[in-house]
Amino acid sequence: MNRRPFDPRLLRRVPAVRRHLAVLGGLGVLTALLVIAQATALAVLLATAFDGRLHTGALAGLVAAVAARAAVVWAQGTVSARAAATVKATLRADLLGAVGRHGPGWVAGQRAGQLATLAGRGLDALDAYFTGYLPQLVLSVTVPVAVLARLVVADWSSALIIALTLPLIPVFGALLGWQARSATERQWRRLSMLGGHFLDMVAGLATLRAFGRTRAQVDVVRRMADGHRVATMRTLRIAFLSGLVLELVATLSVALVAVPVGIRLLDGGLTLTTALLVLLLTPEAYLPLRAAGARFHASMEGLTALDDAFTVLDAAPPAAVPAATPAGATPAQAGEAPAQGGTAPGFRSEIRFESVSVEYERTTALRDVTLTVRPGDRIAVVGPSGAGKSTLLGLLLGFVTPTSGRVTVDGVDLATVDPATWRRQLAWVPQRAHLFAASLADNIRLGAPDTPPEALAAAVRDAALDEVVDALPDGLGTTLGERGHGLSSGQRQRVALARAFLRDAPIVLLDEPTARLDTAAEVVVLDATRRLVAGRTALLVAHRPALLADADRILRVVDGRVTELTRTGEVVG
C-alpha cells in the first residue's frame, strides 16, 4: 500500500489534475498572506480600542481580509471539488476501458464484485481527500511559513518557540497515521470482500434457493458486514485518538508562546500591538497542521481505493497497438463500421494457431494446438465439457492470451492487432447471451448502434425473431428486464443471432447456441444459424449432432488437445 499523503502516479494517470493542484497552491499562498493581513489589522484595531480610539484604516483592512479569505475558501472548495470529479471520472473511465480491452477473463481474475466496489464506493471516497485533506495539506505548508516569517520580524523569541514545537504535530500525526493506515486498509479489504460476495450471492440467488442455502448465505453476509463494522469502529477510534493528541499538542504549544508573551507584556518588554499580533498568529500556525491531521483520517479510505485503482491499472496487460490490416480485409472490416450486406464474401484471410498453449493457475486449457482455419471453413468443435472448446473461441475473441505460441491472421500476430479493429470482423453468439435492461431494439443494435430501421427489421426476420417481436406489447421498443428477464432461453438466443446478422461480420463464432433449448426452439435456432454461417468463416462449438450436419470439418478437443476427425469419426492424419 502507498504510504505517502500524495501519490505521484496521480499526475501521470490524470494530467488534467495538475492545473487544479497549481491553482490550489496559489490559493494557499494567498490564504497565508491574508492570514497575516487579518491578524495585523485585528491587532492594531484592538490595541487602539484599549485607548478608546477607533482605527478606521485597520477596521477596513480587517473587513477586506475577512471577505477575501471567505472568497478564497469558496474558491478552494470549488477547485478541489472539480479536481475530485476529474480524477474520479478519469479513473472510472480507465477501469472500464481496461475491462473492455481485456475481456471477461481479466475481470474474473480481478473479481468483478471488488472491481464494482472500487469503481463505485471506493473512488467516491476520494471526495474527502480532495475537498478536505489536500487543501489543508497545502495550507499546512504555506501558512506556518508565512507566520514564522512575520513573527521573526515582530518577536523572534516567539517565532523560535513556534519553530521548535511545530514539528511535534506532524510527528505525532505520523505515529498515529501508521496505525490508521493499517486499520483503514483492513476496513477497505473487508468492504471489497463484502461487495464481491454480495454480487456473487445475488447472481446465484436462484441456485441458492433451489438448494435451500439462502439462510446460510444471509448469515455469511451478516458476519462479513459485522466484520466491516468492527474494522470501521477500530479506524474511528484511532482517528478520535489522533484528534485528541493533536489538539493537546497544539494547545500546549500555544501556551508555551502565550505565557512568556503575557509576562513580557506586563514587564513592558513588548508593546500591546506586538503582543496581540503574536497571540493572534500563533494559533494560525498550528491550525492547518491540526486540520490536516484530522482530515487525513477521513481521507484514508479514498487513498486506499486510489492505491488499489493504480495497482489494478498498472497490473492490467497493455492494450495492443493498431497494426497493419490483415491481407484481404476491406477498410470497413479493418476499422470502420461494416456496411450492411456484403462484407463477408470479400474477406479472404487465413487464421492459424501455431503451437498454442493456454495455462491457468490450476489447469491447462489447451496444449500445443496447431490449426489452420481457411476462408469460408465451417468448423464444428466437439468434445467433453471443460476440454477447452470455449477457450479456443476465447483466443480469437481476444478474451484469452496464449501462454505460449501465437494466433495469426494472414501472418499477422493477433496480439499486435488493435482488439477493437479485429473484433469488428467477428460475430459472436455465446452460450448465454447477455441482454441489458434496455429496449429490445437497443439490445439487437448492440454491435451496430447506427443501424437504419430497415436493416434492423431484416436482422429480426433472419433470426426468426419477428414472431417474438409481434407478441411483445411495444414490439422492438419493449424494455427488457435485467439479463433479458421476460424472454425465454430460446428467445434470448434468437436476439443474439439477430445481433450477429446485424453485425454482418465475415467470421462467426458460435458457442453451443442450442444448449438448454427444447426441441422446438432448437429447430428455429438451427435454421437461423444455417442462414447466418452461409458464405462466412464459422467456428461452432457443438454438443448436439444437429449442428454437425452442415460443418465442413470437425475438430475434437480432449484434455486440451485438438485433433481433426473425418465424418466416420476417424482422426485425420
Buried (B, 14 or more C-beta within 10 A) or exposed (E): EBEEBBBEBBEEBBEEBEEBBEBBEBBBBBBBBBBBBBBBBBBBBBBBEEEEEEBEEBBEBBEBBBEBBEEBEEBBEEBBBBBBBBBBEBBBEBBEEBBEBBBBBBBEEBBBBBBBBBBEBBBBBBBBBBBBBBBBBBBBBBBBEBBBEBBBEBBEBBBBBBBEBBEBBBEBBEEBBEBBBBBBBBBBBBBBBBBBBBBBBEEBEEEBEEEEBBEEBEEBEEEBBEBBEEBBEBBBEBBEBBBEBBBEBBEEBBEBBBEBBEEBBEEEBBBBBBBBBBBBBBBBBBBBBBBBBBBBBBBBBBBBBBBBBBBBBEEBEEBBEBBEBBEBBBEBBBBEBBEBEEBBEEBBBBBBBBEBBBBEEEEBBBBBBEBEBBBBBBBBBBBEEEBBBBBBBBBBBBBBBBEEBBBBBBEBEBBEBBBBBBBBBBBBBBBBBEBEEEBBBBBBBBBBEEBEEEBBBBBBBBBBBBEBBEEBEEBBEBBBEEBBEBBEBBBBBBBBBBBBBBBBBBBBBBBBBBBEBEEEBBBBBBEBBEBBBEEBBBBBBBBBEBBBEBBEBBBBBEEBBBEBBEEEEEEEE
